[in-house]
Amino acid sequence: MRGLVVLTAAIAAIVPARAHDPHAYRTPPQTVSAATQSSVPGISGQGKMRFKVLYRSDRLPEDARKVVVKAHGGFAVDRRPGKGETYFGLPGAGILQISADLRTIRILDTAPAMKDVNLHDTTLWYGPKGDPYLVFPANDAGKVFTTTLDGNLLDTLEAPAGVDQFEAPEVQQYFVGGGNFAPTDVEELDGLYYITTGYSNLDYVLTARILSLDPFRTAWNDMAWGGKGDAHGQFGTGHGITLVPGTTQFDISDRPHSRIERFSRYGRYLSTTKMPAGSLPCDISYLDQYAIVAALDGPDTSRGAPIYILEDGKVISTIMPKEDLGLENFKHNHNAVLRKIGEKFYIIVQAWNPGDFAILEQAE
C-alpha cells in the first residue's frame, strides 16, 4: 500500500497522466455567431455537420427509461485507441455505459451512495500506468465521487468544512459559516481536481489534491478562484469546466452570461468566447479541431435549445433537436459530446427538465 503523497516533487509518482488530443485547441475568438439554420425535414445543421436522429431514449435499459425524465448530467468518452465507450449517470439508475459502437447501453453496478443522487457531469482521466478513473460531482449531495470504469466506488470527497484551509479569505469564511457546496463539474490536471460550484452561493473553482491512488485518497487544496459577478474571470453560474486538449488551460461555461471563459491552471483569466445571446451554454467538449456546446436555451425559446458545433473557434453548425428533429423533450440541452466512428460523426446528447436522451448521426 502506498503512503500518502503530497504535491511536491514526489507527486510525479502518482500524478495521473492524460491522453491529450494531438491537436491543441486554439485560443477562442472574442465572439461567435450561430450558423444559418437549414430546413431539410428530419435533418438539422449546416454544411458537413448536419445530423439526423439515430437512437432515442427507448434505446436505454428499462430501469434507465423509467428515470430518464430526471436526466441532469453529462457524458465522458474513453478516447484511448481501441476504446470509445461513453459514461454518464441517471438518478435512480446509476452509472451507464454506452458501447463504443453506440449499439448497446448497460447500467453498471453502482454504489448505493451514488445511485439515487444526481451525478451532474462525468469526467474520465488516466493514471500514470494508463489506469482509467471516472469522477462525478453530485450537486444535490454536496460530494465528489471517484470510481473505476466498472463503477467501483474508490473515494468520496465530502463538502469542505470549517477546518479546511483556503487561501482566499472569502472562501474560508464561506465554509466556516456553513455555506452550501454544490459541485457542477470536475476536471483533473497533474494531481489536482478542479471543481466548479455554480449551484452554490460561492461560485468559485475549488481544487482538491489527489493524495494517493492506492488506496485512492483526496483532500481539499487551498487554491480557489472565480466568484460570483459580471466581470471577466467571475461567474453568474460557473457550470461546466473542460480541460482544453493539449494545454493546461480550462474553459468554463458561464451560463447566464452566455460565454465561455478561458483560464490558466492557476485561475488567471485569459480570454472569452461569447456565445449567441440567450443561449445559456452548459458545457463545451472537444474532438480534434471541433468543439460542441450544449445550450440550455436559445435566442428564440419557442424553438427549443440549440447544439452548436465550432471548428477552430467558429460556429459552423447549429442543430435544433426539438424543432428540426422532432425530439419534443429537448426544450433545454444539458450536455453533449461528439464521437467519430470511421469517417462519420455522432452526437450523444441529453435534455433537461424534462430529461431525455438521444444519439444523432451525421447525415449523408
Order of alpha helices (4+ residues) and beta strands (2+ residues): beta-beta-alpha-beta-beta-beta-beta-alpha-beta-beta-beta-beta-alpha-beta-beta-beta-beta-beta-beta-beta-beta-beta-beta-beta-beta-beta-beta-beta
